[in-house]
Amino acid sequence: MTITPITVLQESDLRDKKVLIRVDFNVQVYEGRILDDLRIRKTLETIVYVRGKGAKVILVSHNESKDGTGLLPVCEYINEMYKNECGQVTFISDFMAESTKETIASMNSGDVILFENLRVLPGEKANDVEFSKYLASLADLYVNDAFAVSHRKHASVVGVPALFPGKKYAGIQLMKEVDALKKALKPSHPFIFILGGAKFETKLPLIQKFSETADMIFLGGALLNDVLKAKGFDVGMSLVSAGEFDLSGVISNPKVLIPTDVVVERGGQAVIVPVNEVLTNDAIMDVGPSFTSMLKQHAESSQFILWNGPMGNYEKGYKDQTIGMAKVVFESKAQALLGGGDTTAAIKELGYEEKESEHVFISTGGGAMLEFLQYETLPGILALE
Ligand code: 3PG
């Protein structure tokens, strides 16, 4: 089964049609400011496409911003930054209100509206049929351009498309993500897999899967602490997984590489120490610089690099090696696919977002990227078939 890109539709199919586009505007908002607009920018192509063909656009998304401001700041941001692409976007805070139907009925060709965070209503996460029917009743066609949330069996991701037989499409960004990720499933060699972050339970199956195809696996983040512990190193006060995992296959795998030095927090200071000299009161916060050098040495001759998750505790400011490695990947000639919130934050800090090119693809997905790599599809993609 295949998914149909929205670009198969032409003006005759789209003019004056109401198109419900599931986007992922789950972007970080702090005090009303958008901290990273990668996901917004990457959706513009689809919005421009359907508007350009005369459709009326209804955007729906979730937003889990810690300050709870929802999507109004996102709407204001789009109106300030992307007026050319989206026109003046109308924000609808109570999208279940009777007046919403009137607003939609009065839309003109090319108009765009954005609903408030779908997750304010329980029907979204519960994939409630009545909620899905309501959303579906507002539009003529459905588009999923929200790769990053396509691992969720939520109403707007799987429930709504089920109600649009023959009228559901993949957005331009969704198609690009799927095409890029498929390359990681049949990579050119030498192939380097870099995996960081935490949550061993979700990442262990990936290490196992890519042990078959990758030529080298660079492990960092809190995952590394578990591996070091299983190898018998003292990891002091470092963050380790709560569960018990059988890591025998990982620690005996010669493809799995660990750093020879690490950055620890010792007495409130960041100190670089050999990996076998971590003290009982130290906490490992980042891989050491020699790991970045090791990556550089291998990246130069590799053909494909796949990376998800930071090398250090990014939230606490231990960013150096994640940023250093991102630089190595961009400067290599390898085809590369990078994703995960903190990995893309490192790319932004380098000012390299604009450098995305034929050879580097930045995925908007975090969990969705990991699940796609593991299962080779996602519920939101299956729902489009
Ligand atoms: C993400 O940020 O990974 C996506 O927007 C999905 O968000 P969620 O994990 O809250 O479902």
Boltz pocket constraint, residues with backbone or C-beta under 6 A from the ligand:
constraints:
  - pocket:
      binder: B
      contacts: [[A, 24], [A, 26], [A, 64], [A, 148], [A, 149], [A, 152], [A, 364], [A, 365], [A, 366], [A, 367], [A, 368]]
      max_distance: 6.0
